[in-house]
Amino acid sequence: MDKYNVCACSLIGMACMSALDCCATTKKDSNPNILLIVADDLGFSDIQPFGGEIRTPNLTRLSDNGVRFTRFHTSSLSAPTRAMLLTGNDNHQCGLGNMPPGHGENQYMQSGYEGYINDRAITIAEVLKENGYYTCMAGKWHLGALDGHTPDDKGFQNSFTMLAGGACHFANVFPLSESENPVTFYIENGKRIDKLPDDFYSSTDYTDKIMEYIDKCPADKPFFAYLAYTAPHDPLQVPDDWKDRYKGVYDCGYDSIRVARFARQQQMGIVSEDAEFPVLTGDNPKWEALSDEKKREQSAKMEIYASMVECMDYNIGRLLDRLELDGKLDNTIVIFMSDNGANPKEPYNYPGSSEEYIDKHYNNELENYGNPTSFISQGAAWAEISNTPYKRYKMTTNEGGICTPLIVSGKKFIKKSHIDTNSLLHVTDIVPTILELTNAKRPETRNGIQLAPLYGESFLTKLNSEINSNRTLCFEMIENKAVIRGDWKAVQLKKPYGDGVTWKLYNIKHDLSEEKDIANVYPEILKELITEWDKYSKSVGYIKSNGKSTISRIGSTEFYKYDEKNVLDEYKLENKN
């Protein structure tokens, strides 16, 4: 009987190594395999190649044969990043102008705010499939659960995916909150999975699936494989044999870990030797102010988090070893990234949840941390440590929310491993880079509809020659905004991080943690950056939320139907234009 109760393909057959002889030997050098790996809510400094103490030998292995980019930027939230990653379009153009279900009533189902990849965008999987590639994915989708919007509709020939923004990592698959109930389930090749195997764990099974799918690659085709982990997104959970690997490591507290990470980053060249030490923001409690009980709870949460990251790395190693054994790794370029900064949310912070709800439905006693019936999170203080040397975390447009680790690896494609601290990159750059790498052609129209222009640009030449970039990048998510041009950065944050009106200016070359607002010193530069953001917002179709929640009005079931009848009459004309 199939492990996933959905199709005849079984993971048991993966043990038969003699059958693994497709793909590699007949591919032309001009058609490399592409392996795209995404971690979920991984902080900038969590992994060893970026200064972390968490054991990640396989990501180190990738960095030893690749480039580490330290100025790579994403959205501050998951689904918008993933939409941009797969399409190369700005999130406001391709359907994820806001993160479902956070839409204001004036945003719901408007152009660019559909909540799924819309008709103005095409995925890299669709393009590569049309250009002779075999395509597959495993892991988190988060880009639409309705027919017509799932991975099998968007170019993936084989796919095993969880459709929500997150879920329990074990077979019991509980949602992040009741608001995500309608989309919290797995599908394989478009068919809903009734029951996961009893021994299911996300990082392990996603890796098993992507290996199974790569094995199906025809001998005359290169592959594009997208492995989208949900680790280390909360709930923080690991199998029993991974639990105690970091016992006591975090008992020293927040500041000690941040000091050690920052020192390693300076030694490695991730940050300059003369960079000032970044202090924690005032948003978080001091370690010494916590009770002994709270200290133990905090260190235990970080122990589970670290184990999740190491477990993910272990599974990446299994995949790399398999590709190497099959003779495919040398012709594969591997891209590893995180979708945004580390996550400050507590379990009760998700829409539709509460402390009472969490206490009622989960066993969050200390001895149960990391088990399938627990729902614990990293929390804001540890999240900021994860993002060392940067300020804050996911949801904000401070660097801690949008600057994430990027490793591009491949012996054949990169002459010398190095750290690139100059090139200002954006997640939308991945698609044009893959297009140039594969010589694939992206159409300008599809089904008579003009496709939105690519926001990103190829960084293929930067893999072997570091180029200082003075480009301008603009960001907006849930009314938090930013503009980066070279070393200058302007930020406008809504409450509780700002007043939603004031723009602040930083020089992020000298002020990594955005502590010194120099707007009054360089008012003309700030004015120029705000003008850039205004031009950007008009060009991509940004709609400022009216602050009235759609999901509060219609409920989660109706929200995820994306039905035209749920658009208020006053906004229907705008939707049609």
Buried (B, 14 or more C-beta within 10 A) or exposed (E): EBBBEBBEBEBEEBEEEEEBEBBBEEBEEEBBBBBBBBBBBBBBBBBBBBBBBBBBEBBBBBBEBBBBBBBBBBBBBBBBBBBBBBBBBBBBBBBBBBBBBBBBBBBBBBBBBBBBBBBBBBBBBBBBBBBEBBBBBBBBBBBBBBEEBBBBBBBBBBBBBBBBBBBBBBBEBBBBBBBBBBBBBBBBBBBEBEEBBEEBBBBBBBBBBBBBBBBBBEEEBBBBBBBBBBBBBBBBBBBEEBBEBBEEBBBBBBBEBBEBBBEBBBEBEBBEEEBBBBEBBEBBBEBEEBEEEEBEBBBBBBBBBBBBBBBBBBBBBBBBEBBEEBEBBBBBBBBBBBBBBBBBBBBBBBBBBEEEBBEEBBEBEEEEBBBBBBBBBBBBBBBBBBBBBBBBBBBBBBBBBBBBBBBBBBBEBBEEBBBBBBBBBBBBBBBBBBBBBBEBEBEEEBEEEEBBEBBBBBBBEBBEEBEEBEEBBBBBBBBBBBBBBBBBBBBBBBEEBBEEEEBBBBBBBEBBBBEEBBBEEBEEBBBBBBEBBEEBBEBBBBBEBEEBBBBBEBBBEBBBBBEEEBBEEEBEEEBEE
